[in-house]
Amino acid sequence: MLLECIKRTLRPIAAIILAVGLVTNPTAAQNYPTRAVKFVVPFPAGGAMDVAMRILVSGMEPAFRVPLVVENRPGASGNIGTVQVTQSPADGHTLLLGIAANTSINRFLYKTLPFDVNRDLAPVAQFGSSTLRCLIISGCRFQTNGTTPERGAGPAPAPFEADLIRL
């Protein structure tokens, strides 16, 4: 049931992304793609990112008329797959599923990376978003700084809010 709901949501998005690309640059559309297009998912097969990408690709494949391949390259918080894409020819036939971990956070976690996201990659489209929350069990020694709402008290705090929890 959930999988069908996700499919119904992502297929129209895939069609819109494809249509916008074809309309805005008809010259590029005539020459692309010339061979199979590889979508690199830098996370394990069967996970949420893999499933989302496979659903998206299944909706796009009929319009491309070439094979669309989803390849999982997990490891190092997404760095292994990201490196593979940054070392591929810049011809649009190898695409990366980028999330915050491999496109933003890892540069702060690793001393050196063999790629620079801003130099080596270019955003193509956004097809999803998610919210992450840090939760604690009630009654523990942590305290909120007063900015997080009580259960059922309205909307969540603004994204990237610092100092939500302190000892």
N, C-alpha and C positions, 0 to 999 in steps of 0.2 A: 504494500500500500504506500509506504513512504517512498520507495524507489519510484513508483509510478508518478507520485506527486512531484518528485525532483525532476523526472524526465519531462513532465508537462511544463515545468518552469524553465528548464535550461534549453529545450529545443527551440522555442521562439527567440530566446536570447541569441542562440547561435545563428539563427536565420537573419536576425537584425544585424549582427556583427558582420556577417558575410555580405548582406545587401549594402550596407553602408560602405564597405570596402570596395565593392564593385562599382557603385555609383560614383563615388568620389574620385576614383582613378581608373577610368576605363582602359587606358593603355596598359597599366600594370595587370589588370584583370585578364587581358588577352594573353599575356605571357606567363601567368602564374596560376597554378604551380606547373612546373614542367616535369616533376617526378614526385614520388611519395613525400608526404609531409610528416615529420616526426614531432610529436608532442612529448617532451620530456617531463615526467612527473618525478621530482626529486624526493619521493617518499615511497614507502613500501606498497606493494600491490595489495588491493583489497581494503585499503584505508579510505577515509572520507575524500581525500584529494584525488585519489585514483578513480574512485567511483564517479565523482563529479566530472572529471575530465573525460572519462569514457562515455558518459551520457552526452556531454557537450559534443564530443567528436562524432558520436553516432548520428546526431542531428545535422552535422555539417557535411558528412561524407558524401551524400548524394549530389550536392552542389559542386563539390571539388572535382569529381570525375577522375581522381587519382587516389591511391590508398592513403588513408590517414592512420598512422601508427602511434599508439600510446606506449611509451617505453618508461618503465620504472627504473630509476637510478638512485636508490636510497643511500643515506649515509651522511655523517658529519653535518647534521641539521640542514640538509638540503644542499650542501656545498658540492658534493660529488656530481649531482645532476646539473647544477649551475655551471660548474667548470666545463662539463661536456658541451653545454650549449655555447658558452663563451669561446670555446676553441673550435666550434663548427664554422663553416663558411657563412658569411653574412648575406645569405641569399633568400631568407625567409622560409627555408625548408626544414629548419629545426627550431622549434618554439619551446619555451620554458613556462611551466606553471609556477609563477612566482608568488610567494606569500611573504608575510612580514619576516619570517625566520630567515629565509635565504636571500631576501632583497634588502632588508633594513637592519635587522637585529644582529646578524652574524658578524658584521664588521666591528661590533663592539665586544663580541665574545671571543674572537680569534685574533691573535697577535698580527698575523699576516694572512691575506687571502690571495689566491692567484688570479683574481679578477676584481674589477671595480664596476659595481652595478651601474653607476651613472655613465661610465665611459663605454662599457662593453655590452650593455643591454638597452633596448628601447621598448617602452610600454606599447602594447598593441590594443588591448581591450581589458576591461574588468568585467568578470561575469559572476562575481559573488562577493559577499562580505560576511564577517562573523564577529561575534562579541565574545571576549574572554573575561572571566571574572575570577578574582581571588576570593575564595570563601573560607571562613573559619567556623569552627563549631562554637555555638553560643556558650557562654560561661567560661571561656578560656581567658588567659591573662592578656590577650591582645585587646586593644581598644580602637574604636574608629576615631577619626579626627572631627567627627560631627558632620561630615559632608556626605556620608553615605546614607541613603534613606532607610528607614525601618521597613521591615517586611510589609508590603502592601501599601506603603506610604507615597507612592507616586513614581515618577520616572527615575531611572538610574542616573548616577553622576555623569558628568561630561567625560568623553573619551580621554585617555592619557592623563587623567587626574592623578597627580602625585600625592604621596603621603596619605593614602587611604587608611593604612593600618600602621600602628606604632606599638611598640612594647610598653 
